Amino acid sequence: MNHTGKTDISHDTLLSAYRRMKTIRAFENRLHEDFKAGIVPGFTHLYAGQEAVAVGICSHLTDQDQIASTHRGHGHCIAKGVDVMAMMKEIHGRQGGICKGKGGSMHIADLSKGMLGANGILGAGAPLACGAALADKLEGKGHVAVVFGGDGGVNEGAVLESMNLASVWKLPLMFVVENNGYAQSTPQHRTTSVSSYEDRARGFGMPAVTVDGLDFFAVYRAAGELIARMRAGGGPVLLECRTVRFYGHFEGDTQRYRPAGDVKNAWEERDCLRRFARTSGLSPAELEAVDRDVEQLVDASVQEALKAPHPALNELHDGVYVSY
Amino acid sequence: MTRHISLKSAITEALDQEMARDPKLLIFGQDTAGGVDAGGETDTWGGVLGVTRGLYTRHGDRVIDAPPTEMAYVGAAVGAALSGFPVVAEVPFIDFMGVCFDQLLSQAAKMRYMFGGTAEIPLVVRTMVGAGINGAAQHSQMLTAMFTHIPGLKVVCPSTPHDAKGLMIEAIRDRGPVIFCEPKYLYETTGPVAEAPYAIPFGQAHLAREGRDVSIVTYGPMVPRALEAATRLAETGIETEVIDLRTLSPLDIATVLKSVQKTGRLVAADEAHPRCNMATDIVARVTGQCFTSLKSAPQMVSAPHTPVPFSPVLEKAYIPGAEQIMAAVTRTMS
């Protein structure tokens, strides 16, 4: 699908999209530095490079539309409107974290925003999203669900079963394949039997579209058409976004498996944010104002997170219905 | 009004009454509606042994046939429950849980905790447990302890039609995920069941028989075997108390401790394999909490550490019965 031009997108939408994409980038860049500095517990998977995908899609969603995310979920959360301060506290495991510090980077969820959770289990979000989409269909208010997956994870049986279920039940569910070329370190051609995920979708009787995931406008328009189709009762769809991962699978991954120069090239030549800035028509002053705001927000989120108390020890036992 | 109906019918009645009460409640699983759109008669199956038969006719499209893909539809049940639609999902045999385990182990069970207490998952997963119908190794297991082990799940296993109905209604009204284990060997057992809906609270064991000498603690398909053992032991002058746990998580350990403090002797019985099952759990808890009340070493009765064999002769030898319970009681008395 070829999309050029931007005249159909309002100025406010463009500014808001830029703000969210930039927030994701700044959030992830900061985590990269802070993880290296040893002040972030656990492990984390950064979304930098893929911002146009999450934001291009979630720009069409309301809080009543639900998404299911992956282990690389910070971008989906921010795109869906989850509070950045509470996210940073969560990633630092502190009080005031969006999950009270009990979920961490891989389990950030905000049900009030329609964010059903990042997920530490590959492909596991797809069945959950089927259920969310079933609820949407039964409510009949035109709400939809979106499940994100990577080029490796979408080979999970859970995803393939869900594609069949969504088609059989005609659910308003969009399967998004974020094809960044790598399942951890394994290249896409070694994990997936087809070169285009559209072929997968065809096998399940589902319409599918492939777009350049570095082009916000291409993602935004394709997602808009597919989501409108779902809201009108058209059943499930698949959207493959060809994108790039700036950082390693997890922080600490040196990415020596990538071809020489590939990572440098990604940062310099395949940056969805720079491309957006070049083509959006927003003025340099507008972009710089957002950049300043976002840097301050992310910096404040880290300061707040590091100041926040750790969870009280009695919270260890909360949330399991039964204690022994 | 109270009638005598089967354990299976008691579950059907609970589902039917709750579907009528809650217009958002959904039921889905394999063949749940059973035969809809197949070209012949409608609503002929109702799950593999017919528990949901008739519900499609009465409640329509809220009773949904799922493809035989447990991972997808159990996960969809979790997602729908999380989105405000309570669901009763059926995994025909607990043996099939391997196919969808992640959606219960790492999704449903974890969400409330790892999302900071915000998630409600009004989900019941119905599944058949236990041996005795020549189902062989993949249709006969008693995997209740595996689910009891997992924080964030509740586990129920009734032994009577009365309890099956009341516990199912409680499970549906509960706001968290419940694994509802149905002993298929007892499906046709009949007993008194009130027609009006009623709920039996979780975590309340049932004193199935009173006695002064030995406490037999068990649940599910082992309860009638324990009661048979108790009747035969009474003929020899040994009075046993039989405690039916009814819910494995939450666990009513207080009733167990009270009984052991009275009798001083314990037999814990579970149809599961002998390692890390409900019997080992009960014995560990009792010895830890009222050791000085014990007059003899607690005894355990379990199935052997083997898959369930097909041969009816071997299967009979596999299933722990009244004889093994009586022998265990005798050991506590010697």
Interface residues (C-beta under 8 A of the other chain):
Chain A: Q66 A68 G97 I98 C99 K100 G101 K102 G103 G104 H107 A109 L111 L116 G117 N119 G120 I121 A124 A126 P127 L128 A129 C130 G131 A132 A133 L134 A135 D136 L138 G157 A158 E161 S162 N164 L165 V168 W169 D318 G319 V320 Y321 V322 Y324
Chain B: K24 L26 I64 A66 P67 T69 M71 A72 Y73 V74 G75 A76 A77 V78 G79 A80 A81 L82 S83 G84 F85 V87 D102 Q103 S106 Q107 K110 M111 R112 Y113 M114 F115 G116 G117 T118 A119 P151 G152 K154 G176 G203 S249 P250 L251
